[in-house]
Every structure is written in structure tokens, then in C-alpha cells.
Amino acid sequence: MTTTVEFSTPRRSARIFRKLKVKVHGRGQNGRKFRETCETLVVSAHGGLLMLKHEVVNGELLEITSPETQEEIECRIVYLGDLCAQGQRVGVEFLTPAPHFWGLEFAEPAPSRIESSTLQ
């Protein structure tokens, strides 16, 4: 049996698996303000994946601060993973692209074309 998977929308920027300490503040699921120091799991020029202890709501706004540069950026929660002992994986998207926020260089996006791969 052969399965073909097609990706018609390439990612806007490369993702890098990187653990970086950041400070996050926003409103939790209970509506109360919180501040937390957490780690990133994956970062990109358009956002990242964080491991948060506080439960949050998809679509809410968060503010992330880089402890190294004290730079702050607003982002929107776009993904919520399952709760686990370490917390919850939370995907965020910057409200405006910030390719230098993480202090890393990201590869240029792939040319716009349909990519396909065959799984057997």
C-alpha cells in the first residue's frame, strides 16, 4: 500500500529545535494574570512552541520577554497541546514577524511549490 502526502503550503520560515529560557505573561484559563519563566522547545521567525505551567486559552495574547536582551514581543496562542507533568505545550505566533527576536538566523523559506512524498 502506498500513501502520497502533499504539502501545498510551505512553512513561512524554518523551525529550529532550541531550548531557550524566556519570561511570559498573560492571562490564564481562569482569567487571572500570570508571569512565568519557561523554556522554548521550537522557535521560528514567526513564533515558537513553549512549555508553560499555566493553563491558557487558544487565541489569547501573551507577551514574551527575552531575558538576554529584555526585548518584548506580543504573540497569539495558536496551538494547545495536552497537559502533562511538565505543563502544556503552547504554540504561539508573533503578531508581527520578528526573525531576530530569538537571536538566531533562520533559513530562507523554500520556493512556493507543491512538495510530495510517498510513504510505503
MONORBEL-V5696 format. One record per run of one state. SS is the DSSP state (H for helix, E for strand, C for the rest). FROM is the first residue (numbers start at 1). TO is the last residue. If there is no record, write none. Layout:
SS|FROM|TO + SS|FROM|TO
//
This chain:
C|1|2 + E|3|7 + C|8|14 + E|15|17 + C|18|20 + E|21|27 + C|28|32 + E|33|44 + C|45|46 + E|47|52 + C|53|60 + E|61|66 + C|67|71 + E|72|84 + C|85|86 + E|87|94 + C|95|114 + E|115|119 + C|120|120
//
